[in-house]
Amino acid sequence: MFGLYHVIQEGQFFLDGEKAGKFRLKPHEFYDALIFRATEQPSTLAFDWSGSRVESSVNSVRQDSVPFTGKNVAVTLSRDNDLTWIEDFARYHCQVHGLEQMLFFDNASSRYGLDDIRDALKRGGIADPVVLSAPFRFGLATRDKKGKLRYNTEFLQTTLLNIARIRFLSGSRAVLQCDIDELVWSKKGRIFDLTRERPTGLIRLGVEWRYPISGLTEDFRHSDHIRKTTGDKLCRAKYCIVPSGPLWFSSWHIHTIGLLRSRGSLITPKEHGIWHCKAITSSPWRSYDPGAMPNLVKAPSTQSAFEAVDWANDPAREDPGQV
């Protein structure tokens, strides 16, 4: 709550116009939760402080979770990513892992509207995707020693993940948490099925870079990323989780869950993972320089996996096997 803590202590909350009882503050690393008890679900929540009043409708978890109940779901936050990338992300995971639904948070994209995102996801195989606007600041930005922009306080994405966990995805069969530039691979089957079979209901996914074919300088697609470099360091992990499983109570973070914040990296399996496509980016702090990585070699397993996918509308390449 930072500087707002004294405000909520001094003010008064109301449920359907009646004074609410004492709330419980549950702090998390990048967000806080206020928990109220009520005998029945209210329609409105209001707050008064020093003569000012704000009011909001209370969302219906029963209603908002319907599109996701019993389904394999991917949740992501995106801003101005190419619509073709969004389509390809959905297409790959639908074909390879049995993805059935997406909860897509759009962070104030300026290149297109929410309907355009829905159409791209439908072309990728999601029949009725849920696309929501989240036009808020991502977090406090700082610059590292090299002058690159870094987001070290991931308030928005962490908060959205836990809104998703509580309001939308509690009844989902399994949920994949990753970004548009990341594609899941597995040696043992579909990641949603494997997560369901795991006693903990959680699979951590190690993330490794993949780079495009040589000679390509623009119009990058996921399917172009069939090269790797030896000794490349892993990126921070992502995960797939069963929301109603044994870890149902744990907060979701970008790279792990709350219960495993200090030791999650110790349980990342080797038979599953994510290919992080280097040139699939619209981020201001990460770009791709085709000439910056000279020691790249073909990644046969990645190429084989991509060749098995029906990449509709994929631009013709003169030599797609060139590395």
Secondary structure, 3 states (H helix, E strand, C coil): CHHHHHHHHHCEEEECCEECCCCEEEECCCCEEEECCCCCCCCEEEEEECCEEEEEECCCHHHHCHHHCCCEEEEEEECCCCHHHHHHHHHHHHHHHCCCEEEEEECCCCCCCHHHHHHHHHHHCCCCCEEEECCCCCCCEEECCCCCEEECCCHHHHHHHHHHHHHHCCCCCEEEECCCCEEEEECCCCHHHHHHHCCCCEEEEEEEEEECCCCCCCCCCHHHCCEECCCCCCEEEEEEECCCCCCCCCCECCCCEHHHCCCHHHHCCCCEEEEEECCCCCCCCCCCCCCCCCCCEECHHHHHHHHCCCCCCCCCCCCCCCC
